[in-house]
Amino acid sequence: MKINSSADLLIGMLLFAFAQILGFFQMNLRYIHPWWEDKGILTTLLFAIPVGGLFYYGWGHVMSGLNSSAWSARFIGFGISYLVFPFLTYFYLNESFFSFKTLSCFVLSLFIVLIQIYAE
């Protein structure tokens, strides 16, 4: 697959990463700080539009950057999610990603992103 625009691809991947970070907090703030435990509606209202917008524009940039199908954008979005999630889980929830299963998935996600970018 030929990269149409490296800048578009990078912007799209960064937007996916920010969306995944905000999505992580949307789902896990109640476990990180007790104040958020009963604030499901507030959490949804605060995060839904930014996360949705980041995914929407990230998708467009990745599609434009790769001049490709939705499958490439989907796999890159998935791969980015698994590159972000282990670090946030480790830092905020004290759950180690140093297990064979998690590290294997991390490496596979990295390969998924690289394959979608560089494979024909």
N, C-alpha and C positions, 0 to 999 in steps of 0.2 A: 504494500500500500504506500502510495506516495504522500508525503506530508505536503499539504497545500500551503499551510501557514504555520510556522513554528510558534509565532506569537499567539495565534488563536488557540492552538493546542495547549500551550502553557497556561494561558488565561483560563481556558476551560477546566484544566486539571486543578488549578488553584481554586476556582469557584467550587468545584466538586469537593475539594478538601475542606474549604470553609463551611460548606453545607453539611458535610459529615461531622465536623466539630460542633456546629450548632445543634445538629440532630442528636449527637451524643448527650449534650447538656439537656436538651428537651426531654430525653428519656431518663436521664440519670440524676438530675438535680435533686430529686427527692431522696436519693441515696447518699448524695454528697453533703447536703446541708438539711437539717431537720425542718427549717422554716418552709421549705418547698414541699413537704410531705403531702399536704392537703390542698395544694395549689395547682391541680391538674388543668383547670380551665385557664387560669392565668398563664401557666407555662405554655399551653397550646396557643393561646392568643399572641404571646410574645414571640414565639419561635416559628409559627407556621408560615407566615408570609416571607420572612427573610430566608428560611430554608427552601421554601418552594421557589422563590425568585432565584436563589443561587443555583439550584438544580436546573431550572429553566434556561438561564443564560449560560451556565456551564455546558449544558447539552448542546446548545447552539454553537458555542465556540469549538467544542470538540468535533462536532459534525463538520463545521466549516474548515477547521484545521486539518482534518484528515480527508476531507472531501469524500466521505464514506457513508456507510449504512448506519442504521441505528444500533446494530449489534456491536460495532466497535465502541460507540459511545457508552453503551450499557456495560460492556466488559471493563472499560476504563473506569467508569463510575464505581463498579463493584471493586475493582482492584484498589482504587484510591481509598475506598471505605475500609478495606482490610489493612491498608498501610497506616491509617490514622487511628483506628479503634484500639489496637493493642497498647499504644502509648498512652492514650487518654485513660484507658481502663487501669493500666498499671499505676499511673500518677494519681488519679482521683479516687479509684476504688480499691487500690492496693491489691489488685489481682495480677499475678505474674503472667507474662506471656512467654516465659522461658520454659515451655514444655515442648516436647517433640511435636505434638499435634498443632499447637498454635504457631510455633516457629515454621513448621512445614507449610501451613496455610499462608503465613506471611510471605515466605519465599515464592510460593505458587502465585500469589497475588501480584507480586513484583513481576514475575514472568508473564502473567496475563496482560499487564499494562504494556510491557515491552513488546510482546507479540503483536498486540493491537496497533502499536505505533510503527514497528519496523518490518513486520512480515508482509509479504505480498499476498 
